Amino acid sequence: MLGRMDNLTITVGDVTRTLPTVRVGNLGRVPLVEFIGDSDLTKAAAQAMLPLVPDGTELLLSVVTNALPLVHELSDRSGLPYVVARKKRRTYMQDPLIQEVPSMTLGVGETLWLDGPHAARLRGKRVAIVQDVVASGGTAQALARLVERSGGQVSGYLAAFKQGETELPLSYLQELPRRL
């Protein structure tokens, strides 16, 4: 439901939020979803996403970003463990897998780093990729590549919100407008 031009109202479960919009490059104004610091929205989204977790999934994978509290809450509710890739190399990483992310929605290329011991946890597992918002699917594809390189198999792609077009077989709660 559209509110004023600089806001968008969403409802997940019994939680309603008015999202601010931010200008992003050539995209114009886009709604800003924030799970970090919003426990009620995070819990509502995780609860609503439970039925989206594909049968046979053994592990969840995400990126240390705004999706971190979401994947953590989904892990608590589903009983599935999770692993996260990082956007920066950490000095403690042991033999990390490095994966470039194709063109990002924000127009900035990124690199994902998966610590070697975390990559080992994916080996032989059916892994669901969890994100807060999927726009083009570039980050999800990079995460899928990390799963494959680790010897795992992607069981599905989950997001709280879809924003834009992606060719991924994505399960999501709601679609956000691509721009306002």
Secondary structure, 3 states (H helix, E strand, C coil): CECCCCEEEEEECCEEEEEEEEEEHHHEEEECCCCCCCHHHHHHHHHHHHHHCCCCCCEEEEECCCCHHHHHHHHHHHCCCEEEEECCCCCCCCCCEEEEECCCCCCCCEEEEECHHHHHHHCCCEEEEEEEEECCCHHHHHHHHHHHHCCCEEEEEEEEEECCCCCCCEEEEEECCCCC
